[in-house]
Amino acid sequence: MSELCPSMSNGGMMDDSQQANPGIGMPMQAFPKRSGFDVVAGLDRDIVISRYKEKRRTRRFDKQVRYESRKARADSRLRIKGRFAKKEGH
């Protein structure tokens, strides 16, 4: 029985040297290696490119204040040549 089914010889447990192969006798299908990017073809590629172009069109490069309270605090702090500085008394 162990010759026909090697996993039965050790109580049904597989050791580290054996790996589960669902397609016993079938060669493993080789997949092309990717370099970190998903391969998108056809219509999906056109959709992805159009989304990219739309985002590129709506980019904002102007200065934007996210927190008004931080801006108010920074504006009130002492600066020397544009850098924050401590008061001389401290």
PyMOL Python script that loads the backbone (N, CA, C, O; Angstrom):
from pymol import cmd

cmd.read_pdbstr("""\
ATOM      1  N   MET A   1       0.826  -1.199   0.000  1.00  0.00           N
ATOM      2  CA  MET A   1       0.000   0.000   0.000  1.00  0.00           C
ATOM      3  C   MET A   1       0.865   1.256   0.000  1.00  0.00           C
ATOM      4  O   MET A   1       0.507   2.261  -0.615  1.00  0.00           O
ATOM      5  N   SER A   2       2.011   1.197   0.696  1.00  0.00           N
ATOM      6  CA  SER A   2       2.870   2.372   0.746  1.00  0.00           C
ATOM      7  C   SER A   2       3.475   2.688  -0.608  1.00  0.00           C
ATOM      8  O   SER A   2       3.836   3.836  -0.865  1.00  0.00           O
ATOM      9  N   GLU A   3       3.596   1.682  -1.493  1.00  0.00           N
ATOM     10  CA  GLU A   3       4.135   1.938  -2.819  1.00  0.00           C
ATOM     11  C   GLU A   3       3.133   2.713  -3.673  1.00  0.00           C
ATOM     12  O   GLU A   3       3.526   3.560  -4.476  1.00  0.00           O
ATOM     13  N   LEU A   4       1.839   2.426  -3.502  1.00  0.00           N
ATOM     14  CA  LEU A   4       0.817   3.090  -4.292  1.00  0.00           C
ATOM     15  C   LEU A   4       0.509   4.486  -3.769  1.00  0.00           C
ATOM     16  O   LEU A   4       0.280   5.416  -4.542  1.00  0.00           O
ATOM     17  N   CYS A   5       0.508   4.616  -2.464  1.00  0.00           N
ATOM     18  CA  CYS A   5       0.175   5.899  -1.837  1.00  0.00           C
ATOM     19  C   CYS A   5       1.193   6.184  -0.748  1.00  0.00           C
ATOM     20  O   CYS A   5       1.017   5.713   0.375  1.00  0.00           O
ATOM     21  N   PRO A   6       2.247   6.933  -1.030  1.00  0.00           N
ATOM     22  CA  PRO A   6       3.304   7.156  -0.050  1.00  0.00           C
ATOM     23  C   PRO A   6       2.817   7.855   1.215  1.00  0.00           C
ATOM     24  O   PRO A   6       3.425   7.682   2.271  1.00  0.00           O
ATOM     25  N   SER A   7       1.754   8.630   1.147  1.00  0.00           N
ATOM     26  CA  SER A   7       1.287   9.329   2.338  1.00  0.00           C
ATOM     27  C   SER A   7       0.649   8.384   3.343  1.00  0.00           C
ATOM     28  O   SER A   7       0.504   8.744   4.511  1.00  0.00           O
ATOM     29  N   MET A   8       0.260   7.171   2.915  1.00  0.00           N
ATOM     30  CA  MET A   8      -0.360   6.207   3.825  1.00  0.00           C
ATOM     31  C   MET A   8       0.676   5.471   4.658  1.00  0.00           C
ATOM     32  O   MET A   8       0.330   4.911   5.699  1.00  0.00           O
ATOM     33  N   SER A   9       1.927   5.452   4.239  1.00  0.00           N
ATOM     34  CA  SER A   9       2.951   4.694   4.945  1.00  0.00           C
ATOM     35  C   SER A   9       3.293   5.318   6.292  1.00  0.00           C
ATOM     36  O   SER A   9       3.736   4.604   7.191  1.00  0.00           O
ATOM     37  N   ASN A  10       3.106   6.600   6.462  1.00  0.00           N
ATOM     38  CA  ASN A  10       3.430   7.233   7.735  1.00  0.00           C
ATOM     39  C   ASN A  10       2.171   7.711   8.453  1.00  0.00           C
ATOM     40  O   ASN A  10       2.161   8.788   9.050  1.00  0.00           O
ATOM     41  N   GLY A  11       1.133   6.924   8.394  1.00  0.00           N
ATOM     42  CA  GLY A  11      -0.077   7.210   9.143  1.00  0.00           C
ATOM     43  C   GLY A  11      -0.923   8.303   8.532  1.00  0.00           C
ATOM     44  O   GLY A  11      -1.723   8.918   9.237  1.00  0.00           O
ATOM     45  N   GLY A  12      -0.775   8.565   7.262  1.00  0.00           N
ATOM     46  CA  GLY A  12      -1.583   9.595   6.622  1.00  0.00           C
ATOM     47  C   GLY A  12      -1.002  10.985   6.760  1.00  0.00           C
ATOM     48  O   GLY A  12      -1.549  11.937   6.203  1.00  0.00           O
ATOM     49  N   MET A  13       0.089  11.124   7.486  1.00  0.00           N
ATOM     50  CA  MET A  13       0.711  12.433   7.676  1.00  0.00           C
ATOM     51  C   MET A  13       1.832  12.602   6.663  1.00  0.00           C
ATOM     52  O   MET A  13       2.560  11.653   6.373  1.00  0.00           O
ATOM     53  N   MET A  14       1.970  13.790   6.132  1.00  0.00           N
ATOM     54  CA  MET A  14       3.029  14.063   5.169  1.00  0.00           C
ATOM     55  C   MET A  14       4.168  14.747   5.896  1.00  0.00           C
ATOM     56  O   MET A  14       3.938  15.666   6.682  1.00  0.00           O
ATOM     57  N   ASP A  15       5.400  14.313   5.645  1.00  0.00           N
ATOM     58  CA  ASP A  15       6.528  14.968   6.278  1.00  0.00           C
ATOM     59  C   ASP A  15       6.957  16.170   5.445  1.00  0.00           C
ATOM     60  O   ASP A  15       6.363  16.458   4.406  1.00  0.00           O
ATOM     61  N   ASP A  16       8.000  16.874   5.910  1.00  0.00           N
ATOM     62  CA  ASP A  16       8.414  18.112   5.260  1.00  0.00           C
ATOM     63  C   ASP A  16       8.957  17.899   3.850  1.00  0.00           C
ATOM     64  O   ASP A  16       8.891  18.803   3.018  1.00  0.00           O
ATOM     65  N   SER A  17       9.498  16.702   3.576  1.00  0.00           N
ATOM     66  CA  SER A  17      10.080  16.472   2.259  1.00  0.00           C
ATOM     67  C   SER A  17       9.018  16.251   1.196  1.00  0.00           C
ATOM     68  O   SER A  17       9.306  16.388   0.007  1.00  0.00           O
ATOM     69  N   GLN A  18       7.790  15.911   1.598  1.00  0.00           N
ATOM     70  CA  GLN A  18       6.711  15.686   0.645  1.00  0.00           C
ATOM     71  C   GLN A  18       5.824  16.920   0.607  1.00  0.00           C
ATOM     72  O   GLN A  18       5.545  17.526   1.642  1.00  0.00           O
ATOM     73  N   GLN A  19       5.385  17.286  -0.580  1.00  0.00           N
ATOM     74  CA  GLN A  19       4.495  18.425  -0.721  1.00  0.00           C
ATOM     75  C   GLN A  19       3.221  17.976  -1.383  1.00  0.00           C
ATOM     76  O   GLN A  19       3.229  17.081  -2.229  1.00  0.00           O
ATOM     77  N   ALA A  20       2.117  18.602  -0.995  1.00  0.00           N
ATOM     78  CA  ALA A  20       0.834  18.248  -1.588  1.00  0.00           C
ATOM     79  C   ALA A  20       0.811  18.715  -3.037  1.00  0.00           C
ATOM     80  O   ALA A  20       1.124  19.868  -3.330  1.00  0.00           O
ATOM     81  N   ASN A  21       0.440  17.819  -3.935  1.00  0.00           N
ATOM     82  CA  ASN A  21       0.332  18.139  -5.354  1.00  0.00           C
ATOM     83  C   ASN A  21      -1.040  17.693  -5.809  1.00  0.00           C
ATOM     84  O   ASN A  21      -1.254  16.497  -6.009  1.00  0.00           O
ATOM     85  N   PRO A  22      -1.980  18.614  -5.979  1.00  0.00           N
ATOM     86  CA  PRO A  22      -3.339  18.211  -6.320  1.00  0.00           C
ATOM     87  C   PRO A  22      -3.436  17.529  -7.674  1.00  0.00           C
ATOM     88  O   PRO A  22      -4.337  16.717  -7.883  1.00  0.00           O
ATOM     89  N   GLY A  23      -2.543  17.829  -8.592  1.00  0.00           N
ATOM     90  CA  GLY A  23      -2.586  17.213  -9.913  1.00  0.00           C
ATOM     91  C   GLY A  23      -1.490  16.180 -10.052  1.00  0.00           C
ATOM     92  O   GLY A  23      -0.591  16.349 -10.876  1.00  0.00           O
ATOM     93  N   ILE A  24      -1.539  15.100  -9.261  1.00  0.00           N
ATOM     94  CA  ILE A  24      -0.495  14.083  -9.296  1.00  0.00           C
ATOM     95  C   ILE A  24      -0.432  13.506 -10.705  1.00  0.00           C
ATOM     96  O   ILE A  24      -1.449  13.116 -11.278  1.00  0.00           O
ATOM     97  N   GLY A  25       0.776  13.460 -11.249  1.00  0.00           N
ATOM     98  CA  GLY A  25       0.964  12.959 -12.595  1.00  0.00           C
ATOM     99  C   GLY A  25       0.809  14.037 -13.649  1.00  0.00           C
ATOM    100  O   GLY A  25       1.158  13.817 -14.809  1.00  0.00           O
ATOM    101  N   MET A  26       0.296  15.192 -13.273  1.00  0.00           N
ATOM    102  CA  MET A  26       0.113  16.295 -14.211  1.00  0.00           C
ATOM    103  C   MET A  26       1.264  17.280 -14.007  1.00  0.00           C
ATOM    104  O   MET A  26       1.588  17.609 -12.866  1.00  0.00           O
ATOM    105  N   PRO A  27       1.881  17.751 -15.075  1.00  0.00           N
ATOM    106  CA  PRO A  27       2.966  18.731 -14.910  1.00  0.00           C
ATOM    107  C   PRO A  27       2.410  20.056 -14.402  1.00  0.00           C
ATOM    108  O   PRO A  27       1.303  20.464 -14.753  1.00  0.00           O
ATOM    109  N   MET A  28       3.206  20.712 -13.571  1.00  0.00           N
ATOM    110  CA  MET A  28       2.810  22.020 -13.050  1.00  0.00           C
ATOM    111  C   MET A  28       2.866  23.030 -14.190  1.00  0.00           C
ATOM    112  O   MET A  28       3.804  23.020 -14.987  1.00  0.00           O
ATOM    113  N   GLN A  29       1.869  23.894 -14.267  1.00  0.00           N
ATOM    114  CA  GLN A  29       1.830  24.908 -15.311  1.00  0.00           C
ATOM    115  C   GLN A  29       2.779  26.033 -14.930  1.00  0.00           C
ATOM    116  O   GLN A  29       2.707  26.562 -13.821  1.00  0.00           O
ATOM    117  N   ALA A  30       3.651  26.392 -15.829  1.00  0.00           N
ATOM    118  CA  ALA A  30       4.615  27.459 -15.566  1.00  0.00           C
ATOM    119  C   ALA A  30       3.969  28.797 -15.890  1.00  0.00           C
ATOM    120  O   ALA A  30       3.475  29.005 -16.999  1.00  0.00           O
ATOM    121  N   PHE A  31       3.975  29.702 -14.920  1.00  0.00           N
ATOM    122  CA  PHE A  31       3.427  31.035 -15.113  1.00  0.00           C
ATOM    123  C   PHE A  31       4.577  31.993 -15.368  1.00  0.00           C
ATOM    124  O   PHE A  31       5.636  31.854 -14.755  1.00  0.00           O
ATOM    125  N   PRO A  32       4.396  32.955 -16.250  1.00  0.00           N
ATOM    126  CA  PRO A  32       5.477  33.919 -16.494  1.00  0.00           C
ATOM    127  C   PRO A  32       5.696  34.770 -15.253  1.00  0.00           C
ATOM    128  O   PRO A  32       4.746  35.158 -14.574  1.00  0.00           O
ATOM    129  N   LYS A  33       6.962  35.053 -14.968  1.00  0.00           N
ATOM    130  CA  LYS A  33       7.279  35.865 -13.792  1.00  0.00           C
ATOM    131  C   LYS A  33       7.008  37.321 -14.107  1.00  0.00           C
ATOM    132  O   LYS A  33       7.273  37.797 -15.211  1.00  0.00           O
ATOM    133  N   ARG A  34       6.483  38.007 -13.132  1.00  0.00           N
ATOM    134  CA  ARG A  34       6.172  39.425 -13.287  1.00  0.00           C
ATOM    135  C   ARG A  34       7.147  40.223 -12.458  1.00  0.00           C
ATOM    136  O   ARG A  34       7.717  39.715 -11.492  1.00  0.00           O
ATOM    137  N   SER A  35       7.337  41.450 -12.826  1.00  0.00           N
ATOM    138  CA  SER A  35       8.275  42.304 -12.106  1.00  0.00           C
ATOM    139  C   SER A  35       7.542  43.250 -11.164  1.00  0.00           C
ATOM    140  O   SER A  35       7.900  44.424 -11.074  1.00  0.00           O
ATOM    141  N   GLY A  36       6.530  42.766 -10.463  1.00  0.00           N
ATOM    142  CA  GLY A  36       5.826  43.582  -9.491  1.00  0.00           C
ATOM    143  C   GLY A  36       4.611  44.296 -10.032  1.00  0.00           C
ATOM    144  O   GLY A  36       3.868  44.894  -9.254  1.00  0.00           O
ATOM    145  N   PHE A  37       4.375  44.261 -11.327  1.00  0.00           N
ATOM    146  CA  PHE A  37       3.237  44.937 -11.913  1.00  0.00           C
ATOM    147  C   PHE A  37       2.255  43.911 -12.443  1.00  0.00           C
ATOM    148  O   PHE A  37       2.661  42.870 -12.959  1.00  0.00           O
ATOM    149  N   ASP A  38       0.982  44.191 -12.320  1.00  0.00           N
ATOM    150  CA  ASP A  38      -0.035  43.308 -12.872  1.00  0.00           C
ATOM    151  C   ASP A  38      -0.117  43.521 -14.377  1.00  0.00           C
ATOM    152  O   ASP A  38      -0.027  44.645 -14.873  1.00  0.00           O
ATOM    153  N   VAL A  39      -0.284  42.440 -15.070  1.00  0.00           N
ATOM    154  CA  VAL A  39      -0.418  42.521 -16.518  1.00  0.00           C
ATOM    155  C   VAL A  39      -1.883  42.778 -16.835  1.00  0.00           C
ATOM    156  O   VAL A  39      -2.747  41.962 -16.516  1.00  0.00           O
ATOM    157  N   VAL A  40      -2.158  43.912 -17.462  1.00  0.00           N
ATOM    158  CA  VAL A  40      -3.522  44.287 -17.814  1.00  0.00           C
ATOM    159  C   VAL A  40      -3.578  44.387 -19.332  1.00  0.00           C
ATOM    160  O   VAL A  40      -2.752  45.065 -19.943  1.00  0.00           O
ATOM    161  N   ALA A  41      -4.547  43.714 -19.940  1.00  0.00           N
ATOM    162  CA  ALA A  41      -4.599  43.695 -21.399  1.00  0.00           C
ATOM    163  C   ALA A  41      -5.969  44.144 -21.888  1.00  0.00           C
ATOM    164  O   ALA A  41      -6.962  44.090 -21.163  1.00  0.00           O
ATOM    165  N   GLY A  42      -5.989  44.587 -23.137  1.00  0.00           N
ATOM    166  CA  GLY A  42      -7.238  44.884 -23.823  1.00  0.00           C
ATOM    167  C   GLY A  42      -8.009  46.048 -23.252  1.00  0.00           C
ATOM    168  O   GLY A  42      -7.456  47.118 -23.000  1.00  0.00           O
ATOM    169  N   LEU A  43      -9.296  45.825 -23.051  1.00  0.00           N
ATOM    170  CA  LEU A  43     -10.205  46.873 -22.597  1.00  0.00           C
ATOM    171  C   LEU A  43      -9.843  47.357 -21.199  1.00  0.00           C
ATOM    172  O   LEU A  43      -9.952  48.549 -20.913  1.00  0.00           O
ATOM    173  N   ASP A  44      -9.412  46.448 -20.324  1.00  0.00           N
ATOM    174  CA  ASP A  44      -9.022  46.845 -18.973  1.00  0.00           C
ATOM    175  C   ASP A  44      -7.873  47.849 -19.013  1.00  0.00           C
ATOM    176  O   ASP A  44      -7.837  48.786 -18.215  1.00  0.00           O
ATOM    177  N   ARG A  45      -6.946  47.659 -19.930  1.00  0.00           N
ATOM    178  CA  ARG A  45      -5.806  48.564 -20.049  1.00  0.00           C
ATOM    179  C   ARG A  45      -6.272  49.956 -20.449  1.00  0.00           C
ATOM    180  O   ARG A  45      -5.772  50.953 -19.928  1.00  0.00           O
ATOM    181  N   ASP A  46      -7.220  50.029 -21.365  1.00  0.00           N
ATOM    182  CA  ASP A  46      -7.756  51.326 -21.785  1.00  0.00           C
ATOM    183  C   ASP A  46      -8.433  52.043 -20.625  1.00  0.00           C
ATOM    184  O   ASP A  46      -8.299  53.258 -20.482  1.00  0.00           O
ATOM    185  N   ILE A  47      -9.156  51.300 -19.800  1.00  0.00           N
ATOM    186  CA  ILE A  47      -9.824  51.894 -18.638  1.00  0.00           C
ATOM    187  C   ILE A  47      -8.793  52.428 -17.657  1.00  0.00           C
ATOM    188  O   ILE A  47      -8.938  53.535 -17.138  1.00  0.00           O
ATOM    189  N   VAL A  48      -7.747  51.640 -17.403  1.00  0.00           N
ATOM    190  CA  VAL A  48      -6.708  52.056 -16.462  1.00  0.00           C
ATOM    191  C   VAL A  48      -5.992  53.302 -16.974  1.00  0.00           C
ATOM    192  O   VAL A  48      -5.716  54.221 -16.202  1.00  0.00           O
ATOM    193  N   ILE A  49      -5.693  53.337 -18.256  1.00  0.00           N
ATOM    194  CA  ILE A  49      -5.006  54.498 -18.829  1.00  0.00           C
ATOM    195  C   ILE A  49      -5.885  55.740 -18.766  1.00  0.00           C
ATOM    196  O   ILE A  49      -5.390  56.827 -18.471  1.00  0.00           O
ATOM    197  N   SER A  50      -7.180  55.598 -19.038  1.00  0.00           N
ATOM    198  CA  SER A  50      -8.070  56.762 -18.982  1.00  0.00           C
ATOM    199  C   SER A  50      -8.201  57.284 -17.551  1.00  0.00           C
ATOM    200  O   SER A  50      -8.292  58.494 -17.341  1.00  0.00           O
ATOM    201  N   ARG A  51      -8.211  56.382 -16.565  1.00  0.00           N
ATOM    202  CA  ARG A  51      -8.248  56.828 -15.160  1.00  0.00           C
ATOM    203  C   ARG A  51      -6.980  57.595 -14.812  1.00  0.00           C
ATOM    204  O   ARG A  51      -7.037  58.619 -14.130  1.00  0.00           O
ATOM    205  N   TYR A  52      -5.829  57.101 -15.281  1.00  0.00           N
ATOM    206  CA  TYR A  52      -4.562  57.778 -15.018  1.00  0.00           C
ATOM    207  C   TYR A  52      -4.552  59.181 -15.626  1.00  0.00           C
ATOM    208  O   TYR A  52      -4.141  60.141 -14.975  1.00  0.00           O
ATOM    209  N   LYS A  53      -5.004  59.295 -16.869  1.00  0.00           N
ATOM    210  CA  LYS A  53      -5.016  60.595 -17.539  1.00  0.00           C
ATOM    211  C   LYS A  53      -5.951  61.573 -16.841  1.00  0.00           C
ATOM    212  O   LYS A  53      -5.644  62.761 -16.748  1.00  0.00           O
ATOM    213  N   GLU A  54      -7.085  61.089 -16.350  1.00  0.00           N
ATOM    214  CA  GLU A  54      -8.024  61.953 -15.626  1.00  0.00           C
ATOM    215  C   GLU A  54      -7.401  62.448 -14.327  1.00  0.00           C
ATOM    216  O   GLU A  54      -7.520  63.626 -13.992  1.00  0.00           O
ATOM    217  N   LYS A  55      -6.739  61.558 -13.594  1.00  0.00           N
ATOM    218  CA  LYS A  55      -6.085  61.962 -12.349  1.00  0.00           C
ATOM    219  C   LYS A  55      -4.962  62.955 -12.626  1.00  0.00           C
ATOM    220  O   LYS A  55      -4.766  63.906 -11.869  1.00  0.00           O
ATOM    221  N   ARG A  56      -4.230  62.732 -13.708  1.00  0.00           N
ATOM    222  CA  ARG A  56      -3.137  63.633 -14.063  1.00  0.00           C
ATOM    223  C   ARG A  56      -3.660  65.020 -14.399  1.00  0.00           C
ATOM    224  O   ARG A  56      -3.016  66.021 -14.085  1.00  0.00           O
ATOM    225  N   ARG A  57      -4.815  65.085 -15.028  1.00  0.00           N
ATOM    226  CA  ARG A  57      -5.419  66.372 -15.383  1.00  0.00           C
ATOM    227  C   ARG A  57      -5.880  67.147 -14.151  1.00  0.00           C
ATOM    228  O   ARG A  57      -5.838  68.377 -14.146  1.00  0.00           O
ATOM    229  N   THR A  58      -6.316  66.444 -13.111  1.00  0.00           N
ATOM    230  CA  THR A  58      -6.893  67.120 -11.946  1.00  0.00           C
ATOM    231  C   THR A  58      -5.907  67.290 -10.794  1.00  0.00           C
ATOM    232  O   THR A  58      -6.314  67.629  -9.683  1.00  0.00           O
ATOM    233  N   ARG A  59      -4.611  67.059 -11.041  1.00  0.00           N
ATOM    234  CA  ARG A  59      -3.625  67.239  -9.973  1.00  0.00           C
ATOM    235  C   ARG A  59      -3.543  68.703  -9.570  1.00  0.00           C
ATOM    236  O   ARG A  59      -3.682  69.605 -10.397  1.00  0.00           O
ATOM    237  N   ARG A  60      -3.310  68.920  -8.265  1.00  0.00           N
ATOM    238  CA  ARG A  60      -3.178  70.281  -7.748  1.00  0.00           C
ATOM    239  C   ARG A  60      -1.792  70.434  -7.150  1.00  0.00           C
ATOM    240  O   ARG A  60      -1.429  69.736  -6.203  1.00  0.00           O
ATOM    241  N   PHE A  61      -1.025  71.350  -7.710  1.00  0.00           N
ATOM    242  CA  PHE A  61       0.331  71.566  -7.231  1.00  0.00           C
ATOM    243  C   PHE A  61       0.443  72.816  -6.367  1.00  0.00           C
ATOM    244  O   PHE A  61       1.531  73.144  -5.895  1.00  0.00           O
ATOM    245  N   ASP A  62      -0.669  73.516  -6.155  1.00  0.00           N
ATOM    246  CA  ASP A  62      -0.617  74.711  -5.330  1.00  0.00           C
ATOM    247  C   ASP A  62      -0.524  74.326  -3.853  1.00  0.00           C
ATOM    248  O   ASP A  62      -0.850  73.205  -3.461  1.00  0.00           O
ATOM    249  N   LYS A  63      -0.071  75.284  -3.052  1.00  0.00           N
ATOM    250  CA  LYS A  63       0.106  75.041  -1.627  1.00  0.00           C
ATOM    251  C   LYS A  63      -1.257  74.964  -0.956  1.00  0.00           C
ATOM    252  O   LYS A  63      -2.116  75.817  -1.176  1.00  0.00           O
ATOM    253  N   GLN A  64      -1.446  73.942  -0.140  1.00  0.00           N
ATOM    254  CA  GLN A  64      -2.744  73.727   0.492  1.00  0.00           C
ATOM    255  C   GLN A  64      -2.543  73.531   1.992  1.00  0.00           C
ATOM    256  O   GLN A  64      -1.755  72.682   2.409  1.00  0.00           O
ATOM    257  N   VAL A  65      -3.253  74.313   2.801  1.00  0.00           N
ATOM    258  CA  VAL A  65      -3.166  74.205   4.249  1.00  0.00           C
ATOM    259  C   VAL A  65      -4.166  73.154   4.714  1.00  0.00           C
ATOM    260  O   VAL A  65      -5.361  73.255   4.435  1.00  0.00           O
ATOM    261  N   ARG A  66      -3.669  72.146   5.426  1.00  0.00           N
ATOM    262  CA  ARG A  66      -4.562  71.082   5.898  1.00  0.00           C
ATOM    263  C   ARG A  66      -5.117  71.375   7.287  1.00  0.00           C
ATOM    264  O   ARG A  66      -6.264  71.051   7.593  1.00  0.00           O
ATOM    265  N   TYR A  67      -4.283  71.996   8.124  1.00  0.00           N
ATOM    266  CA  TYR A  67      -4.708  72.263   9.492  1.00  0.00           C
ATOM    267  C   TYR A  67      -4.524  73.749   9.790  1.00  0.00           C
ATOM    268  O   TYR A  67      -3.396  74.230   9.906  1.00  0.00           O
ATOM    269  N   GLU A  68      -5.623  74.464   9.912  1.00  0.00           N
ATOM    270  CA  GLU A  68      -5.572  75.906  10.171  1.00  0.00           C
ATOM    271  C   GLU A  68      -4.904  76.206  11.510  1.00  0.00           C
ATOM    272  O   GLU A  68      -4.185  77.198  11.631  1.00  0.00           O
ATOM    273  N   SER A  69      -5.133  75.363  12.516  1.00  0.00           N
ATOM    274  CA  SER A  69      -4.556  75.616  13.837  1.00  0.00           C
ATOM    275  C   SER A  69      -3.029  75.533  13.793  1.00  0.00           C
ATOM    276  O   SER A  69      -2.355  76.319  14.458  1.00  0.00           O
ATOM    277  N   ARG A  70      -2.482  74.609  13.033  1.00  0.00           N
ATOM    278  CA  ARG A  70      -1.026  74.501  12.912  1.00  0.00           C
ATOM    279  C   ARG A  70      -0.455  75.708  12.171  1.00  0.00           C
ATOM    280  O   ARG A  70       0.621  76.198  12.515  1.00  0.00           O
ATOM    281  N   LYS A  71      -1.170  76.183  11.162  1.00  0.00           N
ATOM    282  CA  LYS A  71      -0.709  77.356  10.414  1.00  0.00           C
ATOM    283  C   LYS A  71      -0.707  78.589  11.315  1.00  0.00           C
ATOM    284  O   LYS A  71       0.229  79.388  11.276  1.00  0.00           O
ATOM    285  N   ALA A  72      -1.749  78.741  12.120  1.00  0.00           N
ATOM    286  CA  ALA A  72      -1.829  79.891  13.021  1.00  0.00           C
ATOM    287  C   ALA A  72      -0.685  79.858  14.031  1.00  0.00           C
ATOM    288  O   ALA A  72      -0.095  80.897  14.330  1.00  0.00           O
ATOM    289  N   ARG A  73      -0.369  78.686  14.554  1.00  0.00           N
ATOM    290  CA  ARG A  73       0.726  78.546  15.521  1.00  0.00           C
ATOM    291  C   ARG A  73       2.067  78.844  14.852  1.00  0.00           C
ATOM    292  O   ARG A  73       2.907  79.526  15.439  1.00  0.00           O
ATOM    293  N   ALA A  74       2.275  78.353  13.656  1.00  0.00           N
ATOM    294  CA  ALA A  74       3.536  78.583  12.947  1.00  0.00           C
ATOM    295  C   ALA A  74       3.705  80.056  12.602  1.00  0.00           C
ATOM    296  O   ALA A  74       4.815  80.586  12.665  1.00  0.00           O
ATOM    297  N   ASP A  75       2.610  80.720  12.238  1.00  0.00           N
ATOM    298  CA  ASP A  75       2.692  82.140  11.898  1.00  0.00           C
ATOM    299  C   ASP A  75       3.034  82.992  13.109  1.00  0.00           C
ATOM    300  O   ASP A  75       3.659  84.043  12.970  1.00  0.00           O
ATOM    301  N   SER A  76       2.630  82.548  14.304  1.00  0.00           N
ATOM    302  CA  SER A  76       2.870  83.350  15.503  1.00  0.00           C
ATOM    303  C   SER A  76       4.233  83.070  16.143  1.00  0.00           C
ATOM    304  O   SER A  76       4.649  83.819  17.026  1.00  0.00           O
ATOM    305  N   ARG A  77       4.931  82.026  15.730  1.00  0.00           N
ATOM    306  CA  ARG A  77       6.236  81.690  16.316  1.00  0.00           C
ATOM    307  C   ARG A  77       7.339  82.591  15.770  1.00  0.00           C
ATOM    308  O   ARG A  77       7.252  83.092  14.649  1.00  0.00           O
ATOM    309  N   LEU A  78       8.372  82.788  16.579  1.00  0.00           N
ATOM    310  CA  LEU A  78       9.526  83.597  16.209  1.00  0.00           C
ATOM    311  C   LEU A  78      10.342  82.870  15.138  1.00  0.00           C
ATOM    312  O   LEU A  78      10.615  81.674  15.243  1.00  0.00           O
ATOM    313  N   ARG A  79      10.725  83.632  14.101  1.00  0.00           N
ATOM    314  CA  ARG A  79      11.539  83.053  13.028  1.00  0.00           C
ATOM    315  C   ARG A  79      12.785  83.909  12.818  1.00  0.00           C
ATOM    316  O   ARG A  79      12.743  85.135  12.918  1.00  0.00           O
ATOM    317  N   ILE A  80      13.878  83.239  12.529  1.00  0.00           N
ATOM    318  CA  ILE A  80      15.114  83.914  12.139  1.00  0.00           C
ATOM    319  C   ILE A  80      15.551  83.302  10.814  1.00  0.00           C
ATOM    320  O   ILE A  80      15.827  82.105  10.739  1.00  0.00           O
ATOM    321  N   LYS A  81      15.615  84.125   9.769  1.00  0.00           N
ATOM    322  CA  LYS A  81      15.925  83.678   8.404  1.00  0.00           C
ATOM    323  C   LYS A  81      14.998  82.543   7.966  1.00  0.00           C
ATOM    324  O   LYS A  81      15.428  81.605   7.296  1.00  0.00           O
ATOM    325  N   GLY A  82      13.744  82.636   8.345  1.00  0.00           N
ATOM    326  CA  GLY A  82      12.752  81.663   7.914  1.00  0.00           C
ATOM    327  C   GLY A  82      12.649  80.423   8.769  1.00  0.00           C
ATOM    328  O   GLY A  82      11.737  79.617   8.581  1.00  0.00           O
ATOM    329  N   ARG A  83      13.573  80.252   9.713  1.00  0.00           N
ATOM    330  CA  ARG A  83      13.541  79.063  10.574  1.00  0.00           C
ATOM    331  C   ARG A  83      12.990  79.426  11.940  1.00  0.00           C
ATOM    332  O   ARG A  83      13.170  80.544  12.422  1.00  0.00           O
ATOM    333  N   PHE A  84      12.318  78.468  12.557  1.00  0.00           N
ATOM    334  CA  PHE A  84      11.820  78.695  13.902  1.00  0.00           C
ATOM    335  C   PHE A  84      13.002  78.852  14.849  1.00  0.00           C
ATOM    336  O   PHE A  84      14.016  78.166  14.718  1.00  0.00           O
ATOM    337  N   ALA A  85      12.855  79.778  15.817  1.00  0.00           N
ATOM    338  CA  ALA A  85      13.922  80.020  16.782  1.00  0.00           C
ATOM    339  C   ALA A  85      13.310  80.172  18.165  1.00  0.00           C
ATOM    340  O   ALA A  85      12.145  80.543  18.314  1.00  0.00           O
ATOM    341  N   LYS A  86      14.125  79.876  19.173  1.00  0.00           N
ATOM    342  CA  LYS A  86      13.666  80.034  20.552  1.00  0.00           C
ATOM    343  C   LYS A  86      13.805  81.498  20.953  1.00  0.00           C
ATOM    344  O   LYS A  86      14.625  82.237  20.408  1.00  0.00           O
ATOM    345  N   LYS A  87      12.986  81.894  21.917  1.00  0.00           N
ATOM    346  CA  LYS A  87      13.109  83.240  22.448  1.00  0.00           C
ATOM    347  C   LYS A  87      14.395  83.316  23.252  1.00  0.00           C
ATOM    348  O   LYS A  87      14.817  82.319  23.837  1.00  0.00           O
ATOM    349  N   GLU A  88      15.021  84.480  23.289  1.00  0.00           N
ATOM    350  CA  GLU A  88      16.324  84.615  23.940  1.00  0.00           C
ATOM    351  C   GLU A  88      16.261  84.404  25.441  1.00  0.00           C
ATOM    352  O   GLU A  88      17.277  84.041  26.033  1.00  0.00           O
ATOM    353  N   GLY A  89      15.150  84.606  26.072  1.00  0.00           N
ATOM    354  CA  GLY A  89      15.030  84.472  27.518  1.00  0.00           C
ATOM    355  C   GLY A  89      15.006  83.023  27.997  1.00  0.00           C
ATOM    356  O   GLY A  89      15.170  82.777  29.192  1.00  0.00           O
ATOM    357  N   HIS A  90      14.809  82.076  27.117  1.00  0.00           N
ATOM    358  CA  HIS A  90      14.667  80.671  27.529  1.00  0.00           C
ATOM    359  C   HIS A  90      15.925  79.928  27.372  1.00  0.00           C
ATOM    360  O   HIS A  90      15.980  78.735  27.672  1.00  0.00           O
TER     361      HIS A  90
END
""", "prot")
cmd.dss("prot")
cmd.show_as("cartoon", "prot")
cmd.util.cbc("prot")
cmd.orient("prot")
